[in-house]
Amino acid sequence: MSDALQVPTLAEMTAAGQKPEVVFWVGCAGSFDDRAKKITKAFVQLLQKAEVSFAVLGTEESCTGDPAKRAGNEFLFQMQAMSNIQILDAYEVKKIVTTCPHCFNTLKNEYPELGGNYEVMHHTEFLKSLLDSGKLSVAGGQFKGKKITFHDPCYLGRANKVYEAPRDLLQKLDAELSEMKRCKSNGLCCGAGGAQMFKEPEKGNKDINIERTEEALETQPDIIATGCPFCNTMMTDGVKHKEKETSVKVYDIAELLAQAGSL
C-alpha cells in the first residue's frame, strides 16, 4: 500500500530532517483487514489531495491495547501502551489522526494517565477541519438523490461526543441524510466494541448487528455510512444477512468523500 500511494514513515521523514504536521495512526484493522485497508487508502488519498504533511509509523506501530483492556487484561494493555508511548515520544509526536474510534478513544483518553499526551483527532474531525479551512473541497454531485444513513460508532459518539463532524461531511455530498430512530447519544452499538469483534456472540434471540442493520434499513437507504472499521464489518455482515448487498452499500465517510472527488 505504501509503495503505490508513497506514504512516508516517521523514521524516513526524521532521517531526512523533516517533521510531519500529523501522524496517521492506521490501527490494526486498517493495516491488516482487507476491507478496512480500502478505508486507509481513501483517507490517504484525501490527505494527499489536501497536501497535508503526514507520516505513518509503519512497522513501529503496534496495537493501542484497546482490545486487551476491554477484555480485562490491564497488564497487557499497559505493556502495549507504554511501548507505543516510548516510540511516539522518541519522535516528539504532537498530533495524531486515526480512522478507528477505538484507537482514537484509547490514545486520547487512556494514554495520558500513562504519560502519553497528544492531540488526537478522529478522521472525520480532521477532514472537517480541512474542508473548513479550504484545503479540501468536495464535489458531491454523484450522490445527488441518494439516501444515506449514518451509524454512530460508540467510541466516537457516546464516549467522545463527536456527532456533528461526520454529519457535516455527509451534508457536503448533496445526498439526503436520513437518521435512524436510535442515533447520536441514543445510538445502538453494532456489537463489535469491548473486544466483542474477536469472539462469537452469546446465545440470544438476535445478533445485535442484525438489530442495528434492521434499524438502518428502515430508513430505506442507498448507503449506510460508518466512521469505524469495526462498525463497517458488522453493518456489512448485517446487510449480507438481510440479502440486501446489491441495493445497499456500506462505506466509511472517507471512502464517500474520496469517491465524490475533491476539487
N, C-alpha and C positions, 0 to 999 in steps of 0.2 A: 504494500500500500504506500509506504513512504517513498519508494522509488518513483512510482507513477505520478504522485502528487508533489514530490520533492518536499517533504516535511522535515525540517531540521530538528535534530535532537538538541537538548540543552547542552550536552557535552560538546557537540560540534560548534554551537554558537559561542560557547565560553572559550573554546580553543582558538576561535577566530577573533576573540576580543569583543564580542558583541553580547548584548543583553536584550532578550525579548521583552516586549511590553507585557505579555501574558503567557503563562504556561498552560497548555491544553492537557488536562488530566483525562486520558482516554478511558480508563476503567477496564475492568476485566471483560465485561460484555462487549464493549466497543472494540476491544483488542482481539478477542477470540471467537465470539459468536458471529457466524456468517451474516445473519440478518442485521445485527447491530453494527457490523462493520460498515454497512451502507449508510447508517446514520453518521458514523465517524467521518466518512468520506464527504458526505453532503455538508457537514459543518466545516470541514477543512476548506472545501471549495468556497464557501461563503466568507471565511476568514481571508482567504487569498484574494477574492474579489474586492474585499474591503481594504486590502493592503495592510492588514494587521500584522505586526511583528510578533510572531508566536513560535513556540517550540514545544516539543513533547519530551518526556523523559526516556521514552523507548524502553530498552531492556532494564533500565534503572527504576522503572515504575513497578511497584508491587501493589497487591490488593490493599485497599484502605483499612481493611479489617472489619468492615461493616457486617458481613455475614457471620463472622466469628462472634462478634459482640451480640448480635441479635439472637444467635443460637445459644448464648450463655457462656461462651468461652472468653472471659475478660482477659485472661492471661495471654492468649494468642492474639487478641485484638491489640493489646498494648505492645506486644513484640512487633507486630506488623506496623503499627502506627509509629513507634519510635524509630524503626528503620527508615520509614518514609520521611519523617521529620528531619533526621540527620542528613539525608540526601538533599531535601528541599533547602534546608538551612545552609548547607555547603555551597549551594548555587545562589544563595541570597535571594530566593524566590519571594516575591511580594504579592503577586496577583495570580490566581488560578481560576480557570473556567473549565467546566465539565458538562458533558451531555447526560450524566447519570445523577438523578436526585439523591441516590443513596451515597455516592461519593461526595456530592455537594453537602449533604447534611452532616456527614461524618467529618469531613475536612473543616467545615465552617464551625460546627458546634461542639465537636468532641476532641479535636486535636489541640485547641488552646489549653485545656487543662493538663496536657502532656508537654506543653511548651511550644506547640506549633501554631504560630499566629500568622494568618494570611488573609488577604481579601479574597473571598471565594464567591464566584458567581455561577449560577446555572446558565446554560447556553441560551435559554430564552431571554433572560435578563440582559445578557451580553449582546445578543443580536438586536434587542430593542434599543440598547444604547447606541449601536452602530447605525440603526435606522434614524433614531432621533437626532444624531449628530450629522447626518447626511453622508456618512462614509459608505452606506449601503442603501440602495433603493430597490424596490421590488415591483416588477410588472406582474400583476396578479390576474391578468385577463383570461388565462386559460382555465381559471377556476370560477369564472363568472357563471352564475346559475347553479353551481354545485352547493350541496348542503354538507356542512362539516359540523361534527360534534366533538367536543374536547373532553378527554378523560383526565381529571386532575390526579397526578401522582401524589401519593400520601406524603412522601418526604419533601415534595416541593410545595404542595398546598397546605394541608393542615399543620405540618411540622414547621414550615418556614413562612407561611402566609404569602406565598408568591402565587397570586391568582391572575393578576391583570396582564403581566408581561406576555405570557403565551397567547392570551386572547387578543391583545393588541396586535401581535404578529399575524394572527389568523385574519383579523379585520383587514389587513393590508392586501389580502388575496382576492378581494372583491367577491368572496363567497358568502353564503348565508350561514352564520354561526348559530346553531340550534343547541340549546343547553338541555342536558338530561335533567330529570326530576331531581336526582341527587347530584349536586355539583358544588364546587367551591368548598366552603367549610363543612358542608353536609355531604361531601363526595363519598363514594363507596370504594373501598380498596379492591384492586384487581385480583388480589390473592397472592402476589409474589413477594411482598415485603416481609421483613422479620425472618429472613433466611428460608422462607417457605418455597422460594423458587427452586430449591435444590432437593425437595422431597415430594412424595406423593401426598395429596390432601387426605385428611381424615375422612372416615365414612360420614355421610350426611345425605340429605335429600337432593342436594345440588351443589356442584362446584361453584365457588364464589365468582370465578371468572366468567362462568356461563350466566350467572345472575347479572353481572355487570354488562356483559355483552348484550343481553336482552334489553337492558335499560338504554344502551346506546342505539340499538336497532329500532326502539320505539320512536326515536326522532326521525326515522327514515333517512339516514344519512347516505351520502355517496362516499364519504371519507370519515373514518374515526381517527382523530389526531391525538397523538400522545407526546409526552416530553420525557420519556423514560424507556430505556431498552427492555426492562423487565415488564413494564406495562404493555409495551409493544408486543412482546411474546404472548402474554396472557390474552390480550384482546384479539390477536391474530388467531390463536388457538380457538377462542370462543367463536369467532366468525366462521372458521372451518367447521366447527362442531354444528353450527347452525346452517351449514352448506350455503353460505352467502358470499363466499370469497370472490365469485365472479362479479357481483354487483356492489360489494362494499370493500373498500381498500383501507388498510391500516398504515398510516405513515407518521413518522416523527415530524414535528414542526420544521426542523432544519431541512428535511427532505422536501417538504412542500415549498419552502422558500427557494431552495436550490432548483426545484422543478420549474417554479414560476419564472426564474431567471432574474438576475439583478441587472439594473441598467448602468 
